[in-house]
Amino acid sequence: MVWDTLQPYVTRLGNTPFALWLGMSTWRIAGLLTVHLFGLTLLLGTVVLSSLNLLGLFQPGKPPAQVRREMQPVMLIGLAIMLASGALIFTGGAEAYFAGYWFRLKMLLLLVAVTFHLTIYQLVSRRAAPRLPRIAQRLAGAVMLLLWFGVACAGRAIAFF
């Protein structure tokens, strides 16, 4: 399986001097987790508003393309902050995180969410409303919410299991 293929790289990463230094301090990891949650707030806030617009529950008169354009800078900043801080958090405890079911689920959901966001959501939000069935917009909004909140919930579960 692909996870087994990645294991030697994870072990090497987790044993670098930087990873050991990072993982030895709960304050460093706590600070990174705080930054990670800030990025999550930016990302999920924009995802919720964009999805609610597609569902017709937030600014229903505003075209999805306009909402996407307005939200995209904040969404990208949130995603960048999350990816950067998440990579550092992972580095500080690479082997322990990598072995966990919830971490692996989070990574799979993250991959699916980013792929969906860059393909289906972009396509649906760029199309003119009359040219696309309303059900397609609503479905895209609901799936986007489920995927991104799935990533957040799986990430939160890492701390508990």
N, C-alpha and C positions, 0 to 999 in steps of 0.2 A: 504494500500500500504506500501511497505518497507520504504518509506520516513517517513511516519507517525510513524512507529515503532521506528525509530532512533531519532525522535524529542526530547524526554525527555533526552536522552544522550547528544545531542547537546546543549540543554539548560543548563544542568549541567556543561558540559565542558566550555561553554561560560561564566559561572558565577564563575569559580574558581579564586582565587586571582592571579594566574599566567596569566590567560587569560585576566583579567581586567588590570593588569599591562602592559602586552604586547600590548593590544589594545589601551591604553591611549596615546601612543607615535607614532606619524607619522614617526619619525626618525627610530624607531625600525622596524616598518613595511616596511618602504622604504629600509632599509638595508636588510631585509629578501627578499624583492622582487628582489633586485639586485642579491643576491645569487641565488634565484630561476631562474632568467633569465640566469645566468651563467650555471647552470645545464641544462637548456633548450637548450642552445647553444651547449653544449657538446653532449647531447642526439640527438638533431635534426641534427647536423653535421654528426654524425656517421650513423644515419638513412638515411639521404640523400645519402651518399656515398654507403652504403650497398644496398639501393634500386636501385640506378643508376647502380650498378654492376649487379644486377638481371635483370635490364632492358636492359643490354648490352651497356650502355652509359658511364660507368666508368671502366677503366681497364678491357675491355672485355676478355682479355686472361687469367685473373687471376680467379681461381675457386672461386665460392661464399663461399665455406667452409673456404678458406684461408682469404678472406676479412672479414668474420664473426669473425674468430679467432683474426685477427688484430684489429678490431674495438670494440670487445666486452668489453675489460677492460674500455675503455673511455666511452662507452655507459652505462655500469653499474654504473660508477662513476657519470655520468650525471643524471641518473635515481635516484640514491640514494640521491644526492644533492637536486633534485627536490622534492622527496617525503618528505624528512626531513624538508626542508624549507617550502614546501607547507603545511605540517601539522602544523607548527608553525604559518604561516600566517592565516590559517583557525582558529586556536585556538584564535587568537587575535580578531576575528570578527565572531565567529562560527554561531550565530543565523542569522545574516544578510546574510552571504554567503550561508548558508544552505537553506534559503528561496528563493534564486534566481534561476531562470530557467537555466541560463548559467553555474552556478556552478554545478548543477545537471547533465546537459548535459556533462560537462567536466568530471565529475566523471564516467559517463557511458562510454564515449569514452575512458577514461583512462583504465577502466577495460577491454574493448574489445581490445584495442591496446596492452596491456600487455599480455592478453590471446593469441591473434594472434601471437605476437612476440615470446612467449615461446612455441608455438605449431607449427603452420604452417610455420612461417619464419625459425625456427630452423630445421624443417624437410626438407624444400626446400633447404636451404643453405648447409645442410650436405650431401644431395644426390649428387652423381656424375652426372655431366652434361649430359653424354650420356644416363643415366638411367631415366632421368626425362624430359618430354617434355618442350621445351623452353617457350611455352605459360604459363606453370605453374609457372616458375620462373618470367616471366614478370608480371603475374597477382599478384603474391605474393609481388613483388616490388612495384607495383602501389597501392595495398591495404595498404601496410605498410606506404607508404607516405601519403595517404589520412587519415588514422587513426591518425597518430602522429601529422600531421598538423591540423587535426580536434581538437585534444586535445589543441594544442597551440592557435588556433583561438577562441575556446570556452573560454579558460582561459583569453584571451585578452578581450573578450566581457564582462567578469564579471565587468571590470572597467567602462564600458560605460552604462550598463543597470541594 
